[in-house]
Amino acid sequence: MNMIYRKGKIYKFGYFMTPFLIVTSLGWIDPLADKVREGNQLYHKGAYEDALDKYVDAQVHAPQVSQLDFNIADTQYQRKKYDEAARLFGKIVQSDDPEMQAKASFNMGNTLYRQGKMKEAMECYKKAVDFTDELEYKGDEAMNSLKNDARYNYEYVERKMKEDERKQQEQNQKENEQKQDTRDKKEDQHQKEDKDEEKEKNEPQNDKQEPGQKNTQKNDDDAREDKQDQSDKDKEKDQHAEQPQPMQPQGQRQMSKEEAERFLDALNHAEKETRQMLKDKQRLQHKSVEKDW
């Protein structure tokens, strides 16, 4: 802890691990100075709620003192009330005091860093360096230390941003590779399914008949056999139809005299012809025998 005395005012600078934080206090020989001293003591003990009460009470009597705004902003930073701390540090940066502007810019950078606003934090560290260069007493040890710390923090945040960017790129690449791997697996699965489907289409149909298809085939075979049997029956029926049918007996009736005479004449004539044919046959056989002798 470094203590520097200037014109009766006490400025205390507390440096913490990166990113650093500055604590400023002031004192006069009056009740206001007592409240500020009490607030500083509580602050360094880590009793930030009580320290804040002391600083706020003191500010009621001196609302225009930028050092009180600075101490309140520091206390809000320790309470992790970063929005309120950033608001107050920003108010001090707009003042006309280069030394307070440099300190507020430095702590503003720390606050933005805690909020994850890296680029904005780097801008504040750069402003802290610029404000330090504007001071008339450039040989001041405390301000030179602040300037060096601001540069260090600037470079630190810059390296961290690059590292975070590299990690993010690696993470994105890993996620893209995982997505591509998932797509490739799905594509391979689709191709396998397509091949199996094509193979199934090309297999012989008889080898993969379903039970319903087999029943249908059996029914078709039975139908063809029934049709063949019916065709054979039809052919047999047609053949029977083509054969001469026997005369059916007709009802008996009495012949007339003329019909009876004609019938007897026909029988006599037939008998005569038969006897003549027998005689002719015997004569032919007798001649043949005589010739052989």
WOQUI-V423553 format. One record per residue. N is the residue number from 1. PSI is psi in radians with two decimals (NA if undefined). OMEGA is omega in whole degrees, 0 to 359 (none if undefined). D_FIRST is the distance of its C-alpha to the first C-alpha in Angstrom with 1 decimal. Layout:
# WOQUI-V423553
n:N psi:PSI omega:OMEGA d_first:D_FIRST
n:N psi:PSI omega:OMEGA d_first:D_FIRST
This chain:
# WOQUI-V423553
n:1 psi:2.15 omega:179 d_first:0.0
n:2 psi:2.42 omega:178 d_first:3.8
n:3 psi:2.24 omega:181 d_first:6.6
n:4 psi:2.34 omega:182 d_first:10.1
n:5 psi:2.21 omega:177 d_first:13.4
n:6 psi:2.06 omega:175 d_first:16.4
n:7 psi:0.81 omega:175 d_first:19.7
n:8 psi:-0.05 omega:181 d_first:18.5
n:9 psi:2.47 omega:180 d_first:16.1
n:10 psi:2.15 omega:178 d_first:12.4
n:11 psi:2.18 omega:180 d_first:10.5
n:12 psi:2.32 omega:180 d_first:7.2
n:13 psi:2.05 omega:177 d_first:6.4
n:14 psi:2.19 omega:181 d_first:5.8
n:15 psi:2.30 omega:180 d_first:7.7
n:16 psi:3.07 omega:179 d_first:10.5
n:17 psi:2.68 omega:184 d_first:13.6
n:18 psi:2.33 omega:353 d_first:16.1
n:19 psi:2.61 omega:187 d_first:16.8
n:20 psi:2.82 omega:179 d_first:13.2
n:21 psi:2.42 omega:181 d_first:12.3
n:22 psi:2.41 omega:176 d_first:10.7
n:23 psi:2.22 omega:181 d_first:10.4
n:24 psi:2.47 omega:175 d_first:11.6
n:25 psi:2.83 omega:177 d_first:12.9
n:26 psi:2.85 omega:181 d_first:15.3
n:27 psi:2.45 omega:172 d_first:17.2
n:28 psi:2.85 omega:179 d_first:20.7
n:29 psi:1.33 omega:178 d_first:22.7
n:30 psi:3.02 omega:180 d_first:24.8
n:31 psi:-0.57 omega:180 d_first:25.1
n:32 psi:-0.75 omega:179 d_first:23.3
n:33 psi:-0.63 omega:179 d_first:20.1
n:34 psi:-0.76 omega:179 d_first:20.5
n:35 psi:-0.69 omega:180 d_first:20.8
n:36 psi:-0.75 omega:179 d_first:17.7
n:37 psi:-0.79 omega:179 d_first:15.7
n:38 psi:-0.71 omega:178 d_first:17.5
n:39 psi:-0.72 omega:179 d_first:16.8
n:40 psi:-0.71 omega:179 d_first:13.0
n:41 psi:-0.78 omega:178 d_first:13.3
n:42 psi:-0.67 omega:180 d_first:15.7
n:43 psi:-0.83 omega:184 d_first:13.8
n:44 psi:-0.30 omega:174 d_first:10.9
n:45 psi:-0.15 omega:182 d_first:13.9
n:46 psi:0.12 omega:178 d_first:15.5
n:47 psi:1.30 omega:189 d_first:18.3
n:48 psi:-0.57 omega:178 d_first:18.6
n:49 psi:-0.80 omega:180 d_first:22.2
n:50 psi:-0.66 omega:179 d_first:21.6
n:51 psi:-0.69 omega:180 d_first:18.6
n:52 psi:-0.70 omega:179 d_first:21.0
n:53 psi:-0.72 omega:180 d_first:23.7
n:54 psi:-0.75 omega:181 d_first:21.7
n:55 psi:-0.68 omega:180 d_first:20.7
n:56 psi:-0.71 omega:178 d_first:24.3
n:57 psi:-0.71 omega:180 d_first:25.7
n:58 psi:-0.61 omega:182 d_first:23.8
n:59 psi:-0.42 omega:178 d_first:25.0
n:60 psi:-0.61 omega:180 d_first:28.6
n:61 psi:-0.28 omega:180 d_first:28.4
n:62 psi:1.24 omega:185 d_first:26.6
n:63 psi:-0.35 omega:185 d_first:27.6
n:64 psi:0.06 omega:183 d_first:27.1
n:65 psi:1.99 omega:184 d_first:23.5
n:66 psi:-0.47 omega:179 d_first:21.8
n:67 psi:-0.60 omega:177 d_first:18.3
n:68 psi:-0.72 omega:175 d_first:19.7
n:69 psi:-0.68 omega:181 d_first:21.2
n:70 psi:-0.79 omega:181 d_first:17.9
n:71 psi:-0.69 omega:178 d_first:16.3
n:72 psi:-0.74 omega:179 d_first:19.6
n:73 psi:-0.73 omega:178 d_first:19.6
n:74 psi:-0.74 omega:181 d_first:16.2
n:75 psi:-0.71 omega:177 d_first:17.6
n:76 psi:-0.60 omega:176 d_first:20.8
n:77 psi:-0.77 omega:180 d_first:19.3
n:78 psi:-0.52 omega:177 d_first:17.8
n:79 psi:0.06 omega:180 d_first:21.3
n:80 psi:0.43 omega:173 d_first:22.8
n:81 psi:1.27 omega:191 d_first:24.7
n:82 psi:-0.56 omega:180 d_first:24.4
n:83 psi:-0.79 omega:180 d_first:27.3
n:84 psi:-0.68 omega:178 d_first:26.1
n:85 psi:-0.78 omega:180 d_first:22.6
n:86 psi:-0.66 omega:179 d_first:24.3
n:87 psi:-0.79 omega:182 d_first:26.6
n:88 psi:-0.70 omega:177 d_first:24.0
n:89 psi:-0.66 omega:178 d_first:22.0
n:90 psi:-0.62 omega:177 d_first:25.4
n:91 psi:-0.70 omega:181 d_first:26.2
n:92 psi:-0.62 omega:179 d_first:23.2
n:93 psi:-0.48 omega:180 d_first:24.1
n:94 psi:0.01 omega:180 d_first:27.5
n:95 psi:-3.13 omega:181 d_first:26.1
n:96 psi:0.18 omega:182 d_first:26.7
n:97 psi:1.84 omega:182 d_first:23.1
n:98 psi:-0.62 omega:180 d_first:22.2
n:99 psi:-0.81 omega:178 d_first:18.4
n:100 psi:-0.59 omega:177 d_first:18.5
n:101 psi:-0.73 omega:180 d_first:21.0
n:102 psi:-0.82 omega:180 d_first:18.9
n:103 psi:-0.76 omega:181 d_first:15.9
n:104 psi:-0.66 omega:178 d_first:18.6
n:105 psi:-0.72 omega:179 d_first:20.5
n:106 psi:-0.88 omega:181 d_first:17.7
n:107 psi:-0.51 omega:175 d_first:17.1
n:108 psi:-0.68 omega:177 d_first:20.9
n:109 psi:-0.74 omega:178 d_first:21.3
n:110 psi:-0.72 omega:181 d_first:19.2
n:111 psi:-0.79 omega:180 d_first:21.5
n:112 psi:-0.60 omega:177 d_first:24.6
n:113 psi:-0.76 omega:179 d_first:23.8
n:114 psi:-0.49 omega:179 d_first:23.6
n:115 psi:-0.02 omega:179 d_first:27.0
n:116 psi:0.24 omega:180 d_first:28.4
n:117 psi:1.41 omega:189 d_first:29.0
n:118 psi:-0.84 omega:183 d_first:28.1
n:119 psi:-0.74 omega:179 d_first:29.9
n:120 psi:-0.64 omega:178 d_first:28.5
n:121 psi:-0.74 omega:179 d_first:24.9
n:122 psi:-0.65 omega:178 d_first:25.7
n:123 psi:-0.67 omega:179 d_first:27.0
n:124 psi:-0.69 omega:178 d_first:23.8
n:125 psi:-0.65 omega:178 d_first:21.7
n:126 psi:-0.70 omega:177 d_first:24.4
n:127 psi:-0.65 omega:179 d_first:24.3
n:128 psi:-0.72 omega:177 d_first:20.5
n:129 psi:-0.75 omega:181 d_first:21.5
n:130 psi:-0.76 omega:179 d_first:24.4
n:131 psi:-0.63 omega:178 d_first:22.7
n:132 psi:-0.67 omega:179 d_first:20.2
n:133 psi:-0.39 omega:181 d_first:23.3
n:134 psi:-0.23 omega:182 d_first:24.8
n:135 psi:2.54 omega:180 d_first:22.2
n:136 psi:-0.66 omega:181 d_first:23.8
n:137 psi:1.26 omega:182 d_first:20.8
n:138 psi:-0.25 omega:180 d_first:20.5
n:139 psi:0.07 omega:181 d_first:19.0
n:140 psi:2.21 omega:184 d_first:15.7
n:141 psi:-0.75 omega:182 d_first:13.0
n:142 psi:-0.74 omega:182 d_first:10.8
n:143 psi:-0.60 omega:176 d_first:14.1
n:144 psi:-0.68 omega:177 d_first:15.4
n:145 psi:-0.72 omega:177 d_first:12.7
n:146 psi:-0.73 omega:180 d_first:13.5
n:147 psi:-0.79 omega:179 d_first:17.1
n:148 psi:-0.70 omega:179 d_first:16.9
n:149 psi:-0.67 omega:180 d_first:15.3
n:150 psi:-0.71 omega:177 d_first:18.1
n:151 psi:-0.75 omega:180 d_first:20.7
n:152 psi:-0.80 omega:180 d_first:19.6
n:153 psi:-0.66 omega:178 d_first:19.8
n:154 psi:-0.86 omega:181 d_first:23.1
n:155 psi:-0.63 omega:179 d_first:24.6
n:156 psi:-0.84 omega:180 d_first:23.4
n:157 psi:-0.66 omega:179 d_first:25.1
n:158 psi:-0.80 omega:178 d_first:28.1
n:159 psi:-0.71 omega:181 d_first:28.6
n:160 psi:-0.68 omega:178 d_first:28.3
n:161 psi:-0.75 omega:179 d_first:30.9
n:162 psi:-0.70 omega:179 d_first:33.2
n:163 psi:-0.75 omega:178 d_first:32.9
n:164 psi:-0.68 omega:179 d_first:33.5
n:165 psi:-0.72 omega:178 d_first:36.5
n:166 psi:-0.77 omega:179 d_first:37.8
n:167 psi:-0.67 omega:180 d_first:37.6
n:168 psi:-0.70 omega:177 d_first:39.3
n:169 psi:-0.73 omega:178 d_first:42.0
n:170 psi:-0.70 omega:179 d_first:42.6
n:171 psi:-0.74 omega:178 d_first:42.8
n:172 psi:-0.72 omega:179 d_first:45.2
n:173 psi:-0.72 omega:179 d_first:47.3
n:174 psi:-0.74 omega:179 d_first:47.5
n:175 psi:-0.70 omega:178 d_first:48.6
n:176 psi:-0.70 omega:178 d_first:51.1
n:177 psi:-0.69 omega:178 d_first:52.5
n:178 psi:-0.72 omega:178 d_first:52.8
n:179 psi:-0.73 omega:180 d_first:54.6
n:180 psi:-0.71 omega:178 d_first:56.8
n:181 psi:-0.71 omega:178 d_first:57.6
n:182 psi:-0.74 omega:178 d_first:58.6
n:183 psi:-0.71 omega:180 d_first:60.8
n:184 psi:-0.73 omega:179 d_first:62.4
n:185 psi:-0.71 omega:178 d_first:63.2
n:186 psi:-0.71 omega:179 d_first:64.7
n:187 psi:-0.75 omega:178 d_first:66.7
n:188 psi:-0.69 omega:179 d_first:68.0
n:189 psi:-0.71 omega:179 d_first:69.0
n:190 psi:-0.73 omega:179 d_first:70.9
n:191 psi:-0.73 omega:179 d_first:72.7
n:192 psi:-0.74 omega:179 d_first:73.6
n:193 psi:-0.70 omega:179 d_first:75.0
n:194 psi:-0.72 omega:179 d_first:76.9
n:195 psi:-0.75 omega:179 d_first:78.4
n:196 psi:-0.68 omega:179 d_first:79.4
n:197 psi:-0.73 omega:179 d_first:81.0
n:198 psi:-0.72 omega:178 d_first:82.9
n:199 psi:-0.69 omega:180 d_first:84.1
n:200 psi:-0.64 omega:178 d_first:85.3
n:201 psi:-0.60 omega:184 d_first:87.3
n:202 psi:-0.16 omega:180 d_first:88.9
n:203 psi:2.60 omega:178 d_first:90.1
n:204 psi:2.40 omega:184 d_first:93.9
n:205 psi:-0.61 omega:182 d_first:94.6
n:206 psi:-0.47 omega:184 d_first:97.0
n:207 psi:-0.20 omega:184 d_first:94.4
n:208 psi:0.59 omega:176 d_first:92.1
n:209 psi:2.39 omega:177 d_first:94.5
n:210 psi:2.83 omega:179 d_first:93.2
n:211 psi:-0.70 omega:179 d_first:95.4
n:212 psi:-0.66 omega:179 d_first:96.3
n:213 psi:-0.66 omega:179 d_first:97.3
n:214 psi:-0.72 omega:178 d_first:99.5
n:215 psi:-0.69 omega:178 d_first:101.3
n:216 psi:-0.72 omega:179 d_first:101.9
n:217 psi:-0.75 omega:180 d_first:103.3
n:218 psi:-0.72 omega:179 d_first:105.6
n:219 psi:-0.66 omega:178 d_first:106.8
n:220 psi:-0.74 omega:179 d_first:107.6
n:221 psi:-0.76 omega:179 d_first:109.5
n:222 psi:-0.67 omega:180 d_first:111.5
n:223 psi:-0.69 omega:179 d_first:112.3
n:224 psi:-0.69 omega:179 d_first:113.6
n:225 psi:-0.75 omega:178 d_first:115.8
n:226 psi:-0.68 omega:180 d_first:117.2
n:227 psi:-0.68 omega:179 d_first:117.9
n:228 psi:-0.74 omega:178 d_first:119.7
n:229 psi:-0.73 omega:180 d_first:121.8
n:230 psi:-0.65 omega:179 d_first:122.8
n:231 psi:-0.72 omega:178 d_first:123.7
n:232 psi:-0.71 omega:180 d_first:125.9
n:233 psi:-0.70 omega:180 d_first:127.6
n:234 psi:-0.70 omega:179 d_first:128.2
n:235 psi:-0.77 omega:180 d_first:129.8
n:236 psi:-0.68 omega:179 d_first:132.0
n:237 psi:-0.71 omega:179 d_first:133.1
n:238 psi:-0.69 omega:180 d_first:134.0
n:239 psi:-0.72 omega:177 d_first:136.1
n:240 psi:-0.59 omega:180 d_first:138.0
n:241 psi:-0.58 omega:182 d_first:138.6
n:242 psi:-0.44 omega:181 d_first:140.1
n:243 psi:2.52 omega:181 d_first:142.7
n:244 psi:2.27 omega:181 d_first:146.2
n:245 psi:2.42 omega:179 d_first:146.4
n:246 psi:2.56 omega:179 d_first:149.6
n:247 psi:2.33 omega:177 d_first:152.0
n:248 psi:2.34 omega:180 d_first:151.8
n:249 psi:2.37 omega:181 d_first:155.2
n:250 psi:2.91 omega:181 d_first:156.8
n:251 psi:2.34 omega:181 d_first:159.0
n:252 psi:2.50 omega:175 d_first:162.6
n:253 psi:2.74 omega:182 d_first:165.3
n:254 psi:2.25 omega:179 d_first:169.2
n:255 psi:2.61 omega:177 d_first:170.5
n:256 psi:2.95 omega:179 d_first:173.3
n:257 psi:-0.75 omega:181 d_first:176.6
n:258 psi:-0.70 omega:180 d_first:176.0
n:259 psi:-0.64 omega:180 d_first:172.6
n:260 psi:-0.67 omega:178 d_first:174.1
n:261 psi:-0.76 omega:180 d_first:176.8
n:262 psi:-0.64 omega:180 d_first:174.3
n:263 psi:-0.71 omega:179 d_first:172.2
n:264 psi:-0.70 omega:177 d_first:175.3
n:265 psi:-0.72 omega:180 d_first:176.4
n:266 psi:-0.67 omega:179 d_first:172.9
n:267 psi:-0.74 omega:178 d_first:173.0
n:268 psi:-0.75 omega:181 d_first:176.5
n:269 psi:-0.70 omega:180 d_first:175.4
n:270 psi:-0.66 omega:179 d_first:172.4
n:271 psi:-0.75 omega:178 d_first:174.5
n:272 psi:-0.78 omega:181 d_first:177.0
n:273 psi:-0.62 omega:181 d_first:174.2
n:274 psi:-0.76 omega:179 d_first:172.8
n:275 psi:-0.68 omega:179 d_first:176.2
n:276 psi:-0.68 omega:180 d_first:176.7
n:277 psi:-0.62 omega:179 d_first:173.4
n:278 psi:-0.71 omega:179 d_first:174.2
n:279 psi:-0.80 omega:181 d_first:177.5
n:280 psi:-0.66 omega:181 d_first:175.9
n:281 psi:-0.72 omega:179 d_first:173.4
n:282 psi:-0.67 omega:180 d_first:176.0
n:283 psi:-0.72 omega:180 d_first:178.1
n:284 psi:-0.67 omega:180 d_first:175.2
n:285 psi:-0.66 omega:179 d_first:174.5
n:286 psi:-0.72 omega:179 d_first:178.2
n:287 psi:-0.74 omega:182 d_first:178.3
n:288 psi:-0.63 omega:180 d_first:175.3
n:289 psi:-0.72 omega:178 d_first:176.8
n:290 psi:-0.65 omega:180 d_first:180.1
n:291 psi:-0.60 omega:180 d_first:178.3
n:292 psi:-0.57 omega:178 d_first:176.5
n:293 psi:NA omega:none d_first:179.7
